[in-house]
Amino acid sequence: MPEPDHAAIAATLPGLDIELPTEPADLPGLPERWRPVASTGDPATRLALATALWNEPLLDVLPEFSAELRTSFFDVRACRVDGESALVYLARDDAGELLTWLGADPAGFVEPPFWEHFPEPLRTFHRQVHAGFTSVELDTFGPMHPRHMRTIAERAGRPDSFPDWDESRPIASTRLLLISSNGGQLDCCVSPDLPADHLALVHEGDIDPTPYGRAMDEMLMLRFEV
């Protein structure tokens, strides 16, 4: 199958300005750890170098997505997106459609609300691997960059309180921080009111406390079903 060109990759990232230079020198500010990825001509080697930077404790709790990294992904490109360094990961679904995930430079990490309640492997990933790792949109199918995180209340335009929610749910809208979504009916949230190492999968207002690995694995894998 032909190697995807700039237009094909850009089409998977609507609304973003993506640059895909062929030389590391054309990517000023590229993190030093990413330079071997940018310098290598072989797609499989680029993928191996990039995924080797991931923290094993997170990969260990993402069994389905970890398997896809080995089987469905075939390349990683160093790039600039809206002027910031990033890695774009390339995969194909069962129908051969090109899928991409955008891995943001961890240098751009900013501490979000409820940071102390993020599971430690996810904290390490945000701080050391990718500040965000999403597909299609900057808040979907993976842990979004903290700069895009907001509470259920903030999304509803009621940052101090969302009465319609708060009166009928066990966790207040101001204490559920959106960290991922499928762009439709399912959200994934961090909350200080959840058990340790759990995230909330929120579907049509129902809050399901879920072990963080299973919850994030589900959010990532939903991209293969769209």
N, C-alpha and C positions, 0 to 999 in steps of 0.2 A: 504494500500500500504506500502511495507517495507520502513523503514527509510533509506535514502541514506547513503552509506558508503563513506569512504575516497576516494576510486577510482572513484566513480560516481561523487562526488563533484569536484575532481581534473580534471576530464575530461571536465568539463565546463569552466575551467580556463587554457587553453592550454599555455604551456611555462612558467608557474609559479610554484614555489616550495611552496606548501601549507602544513602546519602542523595543525592538528586538535586535540590537546591534550584534554583529558577529564577532567582535573583538572586545576583550575585557577593557582595553584602553578607552573604548567608546562608552563605558559605563562608569563615569566618575562617581565616587562614593560607594561603589559596590563593596559590601562587607568582605573582609579578607577571607573569611571561611568559605565564601561563595566563589572565590576566584578560580579554584580548580574546576568547578562546574562550568563556569563561563569559558574556560580555556580549552576544554576537551571537545573534540569533534565527534565523538561517538555517543549517540543518544543513550544507549544502555549504561554506559559509564557515567554519563551526567546524572541519570536517575539513581544509580548506586551511590554516587558521591553525595547527592542531596539527601537521600533517605538515611544515609549513615549519620547525618547530623541530628536526626530525631532522637528524642529521649526514649530509651527502651521501656521504662515503666508505663509510658502512655501507649506505645505500640502494643504492649502486652495486654491491655484491656480493650483494644480495638481489633478483635480477631478477624471480623469480616473485612474491615477496611484494610487491615494489614495484609490480608490475602490478596486484595485487589491491587495494592501497591506492587506486589510481586507478579501479578498476572495481567492486569488490565492497563497499568501505566507503562509507558514506553519511552518517555523523555522528560527532561526538565530544562527549561531555558532561563537564563538570567536576563532580566529586562528592567525597564523603567516603566512604571505605571503612574500616570498623572504626576510625573516628575520624581517619583520615589522608587528606590531599588526594590525589586521583588524577584521571586522565582515563580515561574508558571509551570505547573505540573500537567502533563498531557496524558490522557487515557482514552480508551475507546470502550463503549458499551457493547452489549451482545449484538447489536445491529450495526456496529461499526461506526457509530456517530462519535465525533470528537467531543470529549469532555475536558474541561480544564479546572484546576484549582489554583488560586492565586495565594502564594505564601509571602506575607509582608515582612519587611525588614524588622527584626526585633529591636533595632536601635530606635524605632519610632514608638515603642511601647510606652503607654501612660497608664498609671494605676487606676483601675475602675472602682466604682463603689463595691462594697462587700468583698474586696480582694482577699481578705483573710479567710473567706469561706469558699474560695475556689479550691478544688482538690489539688494537692501539691504537684502531681505530674502535669496537670493543665497549666498551673502557674509557671512551671519550668519551661513548658513549650512556648508560652506567650513571651517569656523574658529572654529565652535563649535560642529558640528555633525560628518561630514565626509569630509576630505580634497578632496576626490573623491568618486564617487558612480557610478560604471560602470559594464557592463556585457560583457562577452566574451573576449574583449580586454580592455586594460587600458584607451582607449580613445573613447569607443563606448557605446551607449544606456544609457547615463546619464552624469552628469557633471564630467569631468575628473579631476584628481589631477592637480593643477597648474604647477607642474614640467613637465607635458607632453604637456602643452598648447603652441601653436606656431601660428604664423600668416599664412595667405594664402601664402604670399610671401616666408616665411621660408619653408613651406611645398614644395613649388615649387623649392627650392634650390636657390632662388633669394632674400635673406633677405633684401636687400636695395630697391629693386623695381622689380616688375614682369610686364614688359611693356605690354605683351600680354593681361594681365588682366587690368592694370591701364588705358589703352587707351580706353577701351570700357565699363567700369563699373562705377557706380556712387560713389562707395567707394573703395579707394585704397587698394591693397592687403596687404600693411603694416599696415592698420588700421582695419583689420578684424582678430580677435583673435579666433581661433578654440577652443571651449570649449566642444564640443560633436560632434559625428558623428554616422551614421548608418553603417559605414564601407564600404560604397558604394558611392551612388550618393548624399546623403544629409548631409550637415554640419550645425552646429549651432555655431554662432559667436557673440562675444561682439565687439562693436565698439564705439568710441567716436562720430561718425558721425550719430548714430541712435537716434531716440527720446528716452527720458527718459523711463526706465522700458521696453525697447524693446530689443529683440535679432534679429539677422538676420538668417533666414533659407536660406541657399544657395544651390540651385539645378542646376547643370550644368551651373554654372556661373550666374544664375538669383538670385538676392538678394531680399528677401521678408522680410521687417521689420515686426516683429510679437510680440505681447505682450509676455513677458518672460515666464509667466506661461503656456500659450498655446504652445509655442515653446518647452519648456522643457518637458511638458506632452507628446507631440508628440514623442520626441526623446526616452523617457523612454518606451512608449507603443509600439514602433516599434519592440522591442525585442520579443514581443508576436506574431509578424507576420512573423518572420524569419523562 
